[in-house]
Amino acid sequence: MPRVRFLELRRSPDAYVRHLRKHLKKLCRAELARERGKNAYRADSTGRILRRVSVGTRHFRGAGAGAVLRVALEQGWRLDRSYPADPRGTVHLCRLNGGGRRTR
């Protein structure tokens, strides 16, 4: 039985949050491992790259889209405003370069 379906059957929002933490770490690790290149990203004039990941509904349906945003914030990601917000659909996240926080 797939892990997400197992979590759904347990009906535990905490189980979904634990799953989200692991899933988002894996997504972020893969995204940050991508190098600059002709098929990858282009840096802006200051050398920053906007990294993006998407979290599908099957990974958070038991905890809600708000749980994705809380877990993402813990890991330095934020909601990508380039996409329309829809809590019933895929949640799009972004962060600059290696996730360093900007102070301003």
N, C-alpha and C positions, 0 to 999 in steps of 0.2 A: 504494500500500500504506500503511495507517495507520502512523503513527510508532511506536506502542506495539508493534504486530505486528512491525515492522522490528527494534525493539530486542530482542524476544523471539527472533527468528531469529538475532541476533548472539550470543545466550547470554552476555551480558556484564553482570554485576551493576553494574559501574561506569557503564554506559550507562543503566541504570535509575535509579541515584542521580542522575545528571545530569538525567535527565528529571523525577525527583521534585522536584528543586530548582526547576526552571522551572515545573512544574505547581503546586506549593505556593505559590510567589510569586504566580502568577496568581490562584489561589483566594483567598489572603489579601488581595490588593489589592482584589478584588471585594467581599469581606466587610467590609473596613474602610471601604470607600466608602459602605456603607449608612448612611443617616442615621437619627436618632431620628425616629419618627413614629408615626402610629396603626397602621400595618401592619408596623412594624419592631420595635425593641427597647424595653424599659422598663428604665430605670436603677434600681438599688437605692437605698437611703437615702443612700449616700455618693456617688452619681452614677456608679458604675461599671457597665459593661455587659459581660456575658460573651459573647464572640464565639465562634462555632462553625463548623467546616468538617468535611467528610467526604472521605476519600480512598478511592476504590474500588480493588478488588483489581487491576484491569487496569493500574493505574499503578505497582504495586510487586511484581507476581508474580515477577519475575526477581531481586529483591533481598531480599524478605521484609519483614514488618511492622516489624521492628527498624530497617530503613533509613528507614522513614517517620518513626519516632520520633526518630532521630538528626538527620535533616534538619529536622524540625519544631522540635526543640530549638535548632538553629542559628538559626532564624527567630523564636524566642520563643514557640512554641506547645507545649502539653503534651497528654498523653492525657486525654480527657474521661471522668472516672469515672462520669458519669451513664449511660453505655452499658456493657453487658457486654463485656468484652474477648474478642475472638475473632480470633487472628492469621490465620485463613483468610478473614475477612470484611472489611467496610469498617472503616477506622480512623477514629475520631471524635476530633477535636482541638479544643482550646479555649484562649482566653486572655482576660484582662481588658483592657477598653478598647483602648488603642493598643499593647498588648504590653509596657508598662513592667513591670519586675520588682519584685516586692514583697520587701522585706527584713524578715524576722522569723524 
